[in-house]
Amino acid sequence: MDKQKKEATIKEFQRSATDVGSVEVQVALATARITELTAHLKLHKKDFSTRRGLVAVVNNRRTLLNYLQREDYDRYITLVRKLSLRR
C-alpha cells in the first residue's frame, strides 16, 4: 500500500484529527491489505508465504472486529457497513 492510499484510508476512518490507531483505522488498513494480498495470490497461486501472511492479517482483523462488537456494537455495525464486510 502506498503512502497516499494509507493516509486517505486513515483520514476516512479516524475518529479525531490526531487518531491513527483506533480500532476503526486498524480494521480499515487490514481490509486494504487483505484486498492487496488477495489480488497478489490470484496471480501467484503457489506463494504460500504470502498466503500465511494473509491468514495472519485476516485473523488480526477478526480479533479487532470481535473486540469492537463486544465493546461498542453501534460502532461495529457502522464500520462493517462502511467497509461492506457482511452481505
C-alpha positions in Angstrom: 0.0 0.0 0.0 1.5 3.3 -1.0 1.7 6.3 1.4 -1.1 8.3 -0.2 -3.6 5.4 -0.1 -2.7 4.7 3.5 -3.2 8.4 4.6 -6.5 8.5 2.7 -7.7 5.4 4.5 -6.7 6.8 7.9 -8.3 10.1 7.2 -11.6 8.4 6.2 -11.8 6.2 9.3 -10.2 8.3 12.0 -12.3 9.4 14.9 -10.5 12.7 15.6 -7.8 14.8 13.8 -4.9 13.0 15.5 -6.3 9.5 15.5 -4.1 7.0 13.7 -4.6 3.9 15.8 -8.2 3.4 16.7 -9.9 0.1 16.0 -11.7 1.5 13.0 -8.5 2.7 11.4 -6.7 -0.6 12.1 -9.6 -2.6 10.6 -9.7 -0.4 7.5 -6.0 -0.7 7.0 -6.2 -4.5 7.5 -9.0 -4.7 5.0 -7.0 -2.8 2.4 -4.0 -5.1 3.0 -6.3 -8.2 2.6 -7.5 -6.8 -0.7 -4.0 -6.4 -2.0 -2.8 -9.8 -0.8 -5.8 -11.5 -2.3 -5.1 -9.8 -5.7 -1.5 -11.0 -5.4 -2.5 -14.5 -4.6 -4.8 -14.7 -7.7 -1.7 -14.2 -9.8 0.7 -16.3 -7.8 -1.3 -19.3 -6.6 1.7 -21.1 -5.1 3.0 -18.3 -3.0 2.4 -19.9 0.4 4.4 -17.5 2.5 2.1 -14.7 1.3 -0.9 -16.9 2.0 0.3 -17.4 5.5 0.7 -13.6 5.9 -2.9 -13.2 4.6 -4.3 -15.6 7.1 -2.5 -13.7 9.9 -3.9 -10.4 8.7 -7.4 -11.9 8.5 -7.1 -13.3 12.0 -6.0 -10.0 13.3 -8.9 -8.2 11.7 -11.3 -10.7 13.1 -9.9 -10.2 16.6 -10.3 -6.4 16.3 -13.8 -6.8 15.0 -14.7 -9.1 17.9 -13.4 -6.6 20.3 -15.3 -3.7 18.7 -18.5 -5.8 18.6 -18.1 -6.6 22.3 -17.3 -3.0 23.4 -19.4 -0.8 21.2 -21.9 -2.5 18.9 -23.1 0.6 17.2 -19.5 1.5 16.0 -19.1 -2.1 14.9 -22.2 -2.0 12.8 -21.2 1.3 11.3 -17.8 0.1 10.4 -19.0 -3.2 8.9 -21.4 -1.4 6.7 -18.9 1.2 5.7 -16.4 -1.5 4.7 -19.2 -3.8 3.3 -17.7 -6.8 5.1 -21.0 -8.6 5.7 -23.6 -9.3 3.0 
